[in-house]
Amino acid sequence: MKILAISDWHGKEEVLPQLASAVKGLPLDLIVFTGDILKWKAKCSEWAEAKKEERDPQRDLPEIKEEIKKNVQLYVTFYETVKNFSLPFLAIPGNVDSPLSQYIKIGWEQMKKNPNLHMIHSNFFRVGEFVLAGFGGEITEKDKEDFFVLRFPRWEVEFGLSLVSGLSHEKILLVHTPPVGALDTDEGKHKGSRVINDLIQRFQPAWVFCGHAHKARGDEGSGECVVVNPGALKNGFYALVDTEKKKVELKTL
C-alpha cells in the first residue's frame, strides 16, 4: 500500500494548491493526516499563560469567542481541499484543534459531504489488510484538557485504542504526539510521550505516523515497527510510504 503522510497544516492556505498538485501526480492508496489544522492563537495562548501564572484560564474572552467562530472557515477550507483528492483520507486532531466538540461536529458534517473522509480519533478503520487506529492531541500521563488545547491522559488513550488489541490484521497507528526518540525534538524541546512508546510495545503496529515536532521529520525503527514523522505541512513537508517495500521518502512541496 502506498501512503502519503501529512501533519501540522496550521492554517497555511498557500500550501494547499501545491499539495493538491502533488497528490494528483502520485499513485496513492491512502492519505493520513496526524493533526493540527488550526493555529496556535488566542485560546491556546490563554491556556499557556494561565498555566504559567497558576490560574484558571478564561473561556469567555472576546478574542477566544471570535477565534472559535473564525476557525470554522479554516476547517472547511482544509476539508474542501481533501474532498478533491478522491482517496481515502484518515484524520485525527492535533493539540491545537480545540475545542474537541467543534472538531468533532465539523468533522462529522464534512464526512457527510465526503465519503472518503474518515475521522478516526479514538476509532479505527480497515483498508485492505491493515487496520488503522488513531488517537490525536497531546498525550500525557495524567493531564486532560479539551477546550483550550487537546491533551489526553494515558488511561483515555489506552481505553480508546483497546478495541484494536484483539484484531488479527496488521496495524497502523495514527497519533499526533511522537514517541520519545529521534523524531520528537523541535528547537531543542522534546515533544514526545512515553505513553506512545508503551502503546507501540502493547499493540505491535507495523507503522506509526505522528507529527507535533515540526522539524523532527524522518523515520526510525522500533522493533518491527517503523515510526514516521513527515514534518509540518505548513513548511511544505510530507512523506511517501510504501508498506510493501518498507520504504519512506521525505518530500517537499
C-alpha positions in Angstrom: 0.0 0.0 0.0 1.2 3.5 -0.9 0.5 6.2 1.7 1.0 9.9 1.7 1.5 11.2 5.2 1.0 14.9 6.3 0.7 16.7 9.6 0.6 20.2 11.1 -1.0 22.4 8.5 -1.7 25.2 10.9 -3.9 27.2 8.6 -1.3 27.9 5.9 -3.6 28.1 3.0 -1.0 28.7 0.3 0.4 25.2 0.6 -3.0 23.5 -0.2 -2.8 24.0 -4.0 0.7 22.6 -4.0 -0.4 19.6 -2.0 -3.3 19.0 -4.4 -0.9 19.1 -7.4 1.4 16.6 -5.6 -1.4 14.2 -4.8 -2.8 14.3 -8.4 0.5 13.1 -9.8 1.1 10.2 -7.4 -0.1 6.5 -7.4 -1.6 6.5 -3.9 -3.9 4.2 -2.0 -4.4 6.3 1.1 -3.6 9.7 2.8 -3.1 10.1 6.5 -3.2 13.3 8.5 -1.9 13.4 12.0 -3.4 16.7 13.2 -3.2 20.4 13.7 -5.5 22.1 11.2 -5.7 25.3 13.3 -3.2 27.9 14.5 -1.8 28.5 18.0 -3.6 31.7 18.8 -5.9 33.2 21.4 -7.3 30.1 23.2 -4.0 28.2 23.2 -2.1 31.3 24.4 -4.6 32.0 27.2 -4.2 28.4 28.3 -0.4 28.6 28.3 -0.4 31.9 30.1 -2.8 30.7 32.8 -0.7 27.6 33.4 2.4 29.8 33.8 0.6 32.1 36.2 -1.1 29.2 38.1 -4.6 30.4 37.5 -7.7 29.1 35.7 -7.8 30.1 32.0 -10.8 32.3 30.9 -13.1 30.8 28.3 -15.2 33.9 27.8 -12.6 36.3 26.5 -13.9 38.1 23.3 -10.8 37.2 21.3 -11.4 33.5 22.1 -15.0 33.6 21.1 -14.2 35.3 17.9 -11.3 32.9 17.1 -13.5 29.9 17.5 -16.0 31.3 15.1 -13.3 32.0 12.5 -11.9 28.6 12.9 -14.9 27.1 11.2 -13.7 28.5 7.9 -10.2 27.1 8.4 -11.7 23.6 8.9 -13.9 24.0 5.8 -11.0 25.2 3.6 -8.9 22.2 4.6 -11.7 19.6 4.1 -12.8 21.1 0.8 -9.2 20.5 -0.5 -9.3 17.0 0.9 -12.6 16.3 -0.9 -11.0 16.8 -4.3 -8.4 14.1 -3.7 -10.9 11.2 -4.3 -8.8 9.0 -2.0 -9.4 7.6 1.5 -8.3 10.3 3.9 -7.9 9.4 7.5 -7.5 12.1 10.1 -7.0 12.8 13.8 -6.8 16.1 15.7 -3.7 17.8 16.8 -3.2 19.6 20.1 -4.4 22.9 18.8 -7.6 21.5 17.1 -9.8 22.6 20.0 -12.4 22.7 21.4 -12.9 19.0 20.8 -16.6 19.5 20.4 -16.1 21.8 17.5 -13.6 19.5 15.8 -15.9 16.5 16.1 -19.0 18.5 14.9 -17.4 19.9 11.8 -15.6 16.6 11.1 -18.9 14.7 11.0 -20.5 17.4 8.9 -17.7 17.1 6.4 -17.9 13.3 6.4 -21.4 13.5 5.1 -20.2 15.5 2.1 -17.1 13.4 1.5 -17.4 9.6 1.8 -13.6 9.3 1.5 -13.0 11.3 4.8 -12.7 9.2 7.9 -12.2 10.7 11.4 -10.5 8.0 13.4 -9.7 9.7 16.8 -10.4 7.0 19.4 -11.6 4.8 16.5 -10.3 2.6 13.7 -10.9 1.9 10.0 -9.9 -1.0 7.8 -8.0 -0.5 4.5 -7.0 -3.7 2.7 -5.0 -6.0 5.1 -4.4 -3.1 7.5 -6.5 -1.7 10.4 -5.7 2.0 11.1 -6.4 3.2 14.6 -6.0 6.8 15.8 -5.7 9.0 18.8 -4.9 12.7 18.5 -4.0 15.6 20.7 -1.0 15.9 23.0 -0.6 12.6 25.0 0.3 13.0 28.7 0.4 10.8 31.8 -2.4 12.4 33.7 -3.4 15.8 32.1 -6.8 16.3 30.5 -8.0 19.4 28.5 -10.3 19.6 25.6 -11.3 23.3 25.3 -8.2 25.5 25.1 -5.9 22.7 23.7 -6.4 19.0 23.3 -4.5 16.9 26.0 -5.4 13.4 26.9 -4.2 11.2 29.8 -2.7 7.7 29.4 -5.8 5.9 30.6 -8.0 7.5 28.0 -5.6 6.7 25.1 -5.3 3.1 26.2 -9.0 2.7 26.6 -9.7 4.5 23.3 -7.4 2.1 21.4 -8.2 -1.1 23.3 -10.6 -2.3 20.7 -7.8 -3.0 18.2 -5.8 -5.2 20.5 -7.7 -8.3 19.6 -7.7 -7.7 15.8 -5.6 -10.0 13.7 -4.9 -7.5 10.9 -1.7 -5.6 10.6 -2.0 -2.4 12.4 -1.1 1.2 11.6 -1.3 3.7 14.4 -2.0 7.5 13.8 -1.0 9.7 16.7 -0.2 13.4 16.9 2.3 13.0 19.7 5.5 11.2 18.7 7.1 8.6 20.8 10.2 9.6 22.8 13.1 9.1 20.4 14.7 10.5 17.3 11.5 12.1 16.0 10.3 14.1 19.0 12.7 17.1 19.2 11.7 20.5 18.0 14.0 23.5 18.6 15.7 21.7 21.5 12.5 20.8 23.2 11.3 17.2 23.5 7.6 16.8 22.5 7.3 13.1 22.7 5.5 10.9 25.2 6.5 7.6 26.8 2.8 6.7 26.5 3.3 6.3 22.7 6.4 4.1 23.2 4.3 1.9 25.5 1.4 1.7 23.0 3.9 0.6 20.3 5.1 -2.2 22.6 1.5 -3.2 23.5 -0.2 -3.1 20.1 2.8 -4.0 17.9 1.8 -1.9 14.9 3.7 -2.2 11.6 3.6 1.5 11.2 3.1 4.6 13.4 2.5 8.1 11.8 2.9 11.1 14.1 3.6 14.9 14.0 3.7 17.7 16.6 7.5 18.1 16.4 7.6 20.1 13.2 11.3 19.9 12.3 12.0 16.3 13.5 11.0 14.8 10.3 12.2 11.3 9.4 11.6 7.7 10.2 13.0 5.3 12.8 12.6 1.6 13.5 11.2 0.4 16.8 11.4 -3.4 16.6 9.3 -4.5 13.7 7.5 -1.1 13.7 8.5 1.9 11.6 7.7 5.4 13.0 7.2 8.2 10.5 7.1 12.0 11.2 6.5 13.7 7.9 7.3 17.2 9.2 5.0 20.1 9.2 2.8 20.6 6.1 2.9 24.4 6.8 6.6 24.2 5.8 5.7 22.1 2.7 6.8 18.8 4.2 5.2 15.4 3.6 6.2 11.8 3.3 5.6 8.9 0.9 5.5 5.4 2.3 5.4 2.1 0.5 4.3 -0.5 3.1 5.3 -3.5 1.0 8.9 -2.3 0.4 9.1 -0.6 3.9 10.3 2.5 2.0 9.9 6.0 3.4 10.6 9.1 1.2 10.7 12.6 2.8 9.4 15.1 0.3 8.9 18.9 0.0 6.2 20.6 -2.0 
